[in-house]
Amino acid sequence: MHAEKLQAIVLSTLDYGDSDRIASLFSLEHGRIKAFARGARTSRKRFGAALEAFARIEAQVRVREGLAGLQQAEIVTIYPRIRGDLPAIAHALYACEVVEAMTPEGHPLPRLYRLLAAYLDRLEAETAADDSDRRFFEINLLNILGYRPSLESCPRCDTPFGTVGALLQENGEPVCRACAPTGRPLHPSALKALGACMATGTFGKVVFPPDLLTEGGALLDRAIATHAGRRLKSLEFLGQVTP
């Protein structure tokens, strides 16, 4: 079996034995894969610092079902500015963990790969990590994966949210007031702002005012918690280093 050259982002790694490492990679060509890197902790020639979290690499991989074989990895960028800023590190690790938790193994998702790469590029270019960018990333991730909550009308009765907004349920679903007597109020402007994030493919085009950021963030937090299937460890770190 010949090794393929893949474009990939390192989502996480796990030390194995005395010198090996198992890397979770999100590749443009094959989506999320797990690859066994023999000698990765001792061979600087073959791997160096390429298997650091959220590094963008070119990898030589023998792709097969189960555990692939990582032969070599070369750094495209390790995002040095991100690594010098704790909030930026927290946002990058969170984005990688969300992708790892919510994507199927071995299923190409080129739009999501480009979204994650663009988010990391944005974090690298900005002087400070921005929660509007985080929410932009999250709603587009949910949309690509088919988990986008309904933002225009009630998913239960199709009543337009219009000028009255919606009530947010624990599972991240916004519904109309006729279908749910209780829930966290969502202003129509918050729903429209999230919709605007999917109408543009560029980070920075949509900036949430603080009140809409809080409402939209509550919706996205609940939706991601529902679909991730596990507690995201990076959320605690994110909460510790960001306001």
Residue pairs with C-beta under 8 A, 6 or more apart in sequence:
1 62
1 64
2 62
3 60
3 61
3 62
3 69
3 71
4 29
4 60
4 61
4 62
4 63
5 58
5 59
5 60
6 25
6 27
6 28
6 29
6 30
6 58
6 59
6 60
6 61
6 63
7 27
7 28
7 29
7 56
7 57
7 58
7 76
7 113
8 25
8 26
8 27
8 28
8 56
8 57
8 58
8 59
8 61
9 25
9 26
9 27
9 54
9 55
9 56
9 57
9 96
9 113
9 116
9 117
9 120
10 23
10 24
10 25
10 50
10 51
10 52
10 53
10 54
10 55
10 56
10 57
10 96
11 24
11 25
11 26
11 32
11 53
11 54
11 96
11 97
11 99
11 100
12 23
12 24
12 53
12 96
12 97
12 100
13 21
13 22
13 23
13 24
13 40
13 51
13 53
14 21
14 22
14 23
14 24
15 21
15 41
16 22
16 36
18 41
19 38
19 39
19 40
19 41
19 42
20 36
20 37
20 38
20 39
20 40
20 41
21 36
21 37
21 40
21 41
21 51
22 34
22 35
22 36
22 37
22 67
23 34
23 35
23 37
23 40
23 51
23 70
24 32
24 33
24 34
24 100
25 32
25 33
25 34
25 35
25 57
25 59
25 61
25 70
26 32
26 96
26 99
26 100
26 103
26 112
26 113
26 116
27 33
27 59
27 61
27 113
28 108
28 110
28 113
28 114
29 108
30 63
30 106
30 108
31 103
31 104
31 105
31 106
31 107
31 108
31 109
31 113
32 99
32 100
32 103
32 104
32 105
32 106
32 107
33 61
33 63
33 68
33 105
33 106
34 66
34 67
34 68
34 105
35 59
35 61
35 67
35 68
35 69
35 70
36 67
36 68
36 69
36 70
37 47
37 51
37 70
37 73
38 69
39 46
39 47
40 46
40 47
40 51
40 70
46 71
46 72
46 73
47 72
47 73
48 73
48 75
49 55
49 75
49 78
50 57
50 59
50 73
50 74
50 75
51 57
51 73
52 78
53 92
53 93
53 96
54 79
54 82
54 92
54 93
54 95
54 96
54 120
55 75
55 76
55 77
55 78
55 79
56 75
56 76
56 77
56 78
56 79
56 117
56 120
57 73
57 74
57 75
57 76
58 73
58 74
58 76
59 70
59 72
59 73
59 74
60 70
60 71
60 72
60 73
61 68
61 69
61 70
61 71
62 68
62 69
62 71
65 106
77 124
79 92
79 120
79 123
79 124
80 124
81 88
81 123
81 124
81 125
82 88
82 89
82 92
82 120
82 123
82 124
83 89
85 128
85 129
86 241
87 128
87 129
87 241
87 242
88 123
88 124
88 126
88 128
88 129
89 241
90 129
90 234
90 237
90 238
90 240
90 241
90 242
91 123
91 129
91 133
91 134
91 238
91 242
92 120
92 123
93 234
93 237
93 238
94 134
94 232
94 234
94 235
94 237
94 238
95 116
95 119
95 120
95 134
95 137
96 116
96 234
97 232
97 233
97 234
98 138
98 141
98 224
98 228
98 232
99 112
99 116
99 141
101 228
101 229
101 230
101 232
102 141
102 145
102 147
102 224
102 227
102 228
102 229
103 109
103 112
103 145
109 144
109 145
111 144
112 141
112 144
112 145
115 137
115 140
115 141
115 144
116 137
118 203
119 133
119 137
119 203
122 133
122 203
122 204
123 129
123 133
126 133
129 242
131 208
131 213
131 217
131 242
132 206
132 207
132 208
132 213
133 203
133 204
135 194
135 197
135 208
135 213
135 216
135 217
135 220
136 197
136 203
136 206
137 203
138 220
138 224
139 148
139 194
139 197
139 198
139 216
139 220
140 197
140 198
142 148
142 149
142 220
142 223
142 224
142 227
143 198
145 227
147 223
147 227
148 198
149 155
149 172
149 173
149 174
149 219
149 223
150 173
150 174
151 161
151 174
151 191
151 192
151 194
151 195
152 160
152 161
152 191
152 195
153 159
153 160
153 161
153 176
154 160
154 161
154 166
154 174
154 175
154 176
154 178
154 179
155 173
155 174
155 175
156 175
156 176
156 179
157 176
157 178
157 179
159 176
159 178
159 179
161 174
161 176
161 186
161 188
161 191
162 188
163 188
164 176
164 177
164 188
165 185
165 186
165 187
165 188
165 190
165 191
166 174
166 175
166 176
166 177
166 183
166 185
166 186
166 191
167 174
167 175
167 176
167 177
167 180
167 182
167 183
167 184
167 185
167 186
168 174
168 183
168 184
168 185
168 186
168 218
168 219
168 222
169 175
169 180
169 183
169 222
170 222
171 222
171 223
171 226
172 219
172 220
172 221
172 222
172 223
172 224
172 225
172 226
173 223
174 186
174 191
174 219
175 183
184 215
184 218
185 215
186 215
186 219
187 211
187 212
187 215
189 212
190 212
190 215
190 216
190 219
191 216
193 206
193 208
193 212
193 216
194 216
194 219
194 220
196 205
196 206
197 206
200 206
208 216
224 232
225 232
